[in-house]
Amino acid sequence: MNDRKSGRIFVVAAATLWSTAGLFMGLLASMNVWTILFWRSLFGATLVFVVATLLWCASPKPLLLDRAVVIATLFSALGMIAFVPALQLTSVANVAMIHASLPLVAAIASSLVLRERPTRTTLISSGFILFGAILIFAGTGRSSVGQLGNFLALLMTLSMAAMTVSLRASHSGNTLWMVGTSNSVAAIVAAWFTPAMGVSVTEVATLLCFAIFQMAGGLVLYGKGARLLPSSEVALLSLVETPLSPLWVWLFFDQHPSTPSMLGGTVIIVAIAAHLLQQRSR
């Protein structure tokens, strides 16, 4: 199997693992959202730091941190803090559809911060993304809880875009340490707000799987695949996460996305796919 095929398998597998976030949240529905965030972040930070330490011991290098990595860490933590409550406050489909706009949002952020001039295709696609997001927000109705969930999903997407741009501007490349530190920050914030941290054995097992497979496993596979493929193809394959996320909760919990959410999500996915395919052909 050549590197290109291996890269595609890695990225699709990573997107599949990431798409199970709503499934895990459904299994932990009886828990307080801050308790979920605390244990998921704590387990994730521990695992990532252990892996990073083992890799560093195998090939010792100076640990270089620049301002861009620190900024990326803070935005990554903010994205994690917004992600878990968003899944609990609004539908998994809404979170997935809004998050699908990440590649284009990151491209726009790069043009603003790194002075990369956006193409006409990017601007047109941005208009369709905005229209799709409006449909999703309108489809939620007047529910303040649902709208707050949509806003948190949007905040998470913007944070991940800012993190992406910060990493591009960084010269250190300490991604694993950044992920571990951002998880630690998220755990500290969650510990401040959570009323209780007690969990059962079953909940601990579920939270471990949430941290190890959904987050860390997806991160490792994505990192391996991203090194073997062009960035446009990586972003395109990552869209597999968008239809799979609502599929799992529909199969296991019979949670159906609303028609406006599906329409808005379809507009976003088509706009992103068309933009990425045009970019790849260029």
GIKANOR-V963789 format. One record per run of one state. SS is the DSSP state (A for helix, B for strand, O for the rest). FROM is the first residue (numbers start at 1). TO is the last residue. If there is no record, write none. Layout:
BEGIN
ss from to
SS FROM TO
SS FROM TO
END
This chain:
BEGIN
ss from to
O 1 2
A 3 18
O 19 20
A 21 27
O 28 32
A 33 58
O 59 66
A 67 89
O 90 91
A 92 99
O 100 101
A 102 113
O 114 119
A 120 139
O 140 143
A 144 169
O 170 174
A 175 193
O 194 200
A 201 226
O 227 230
A 231 238
O 239 239
A 240 253
O 254 258
A 259 281
O 282 282
END
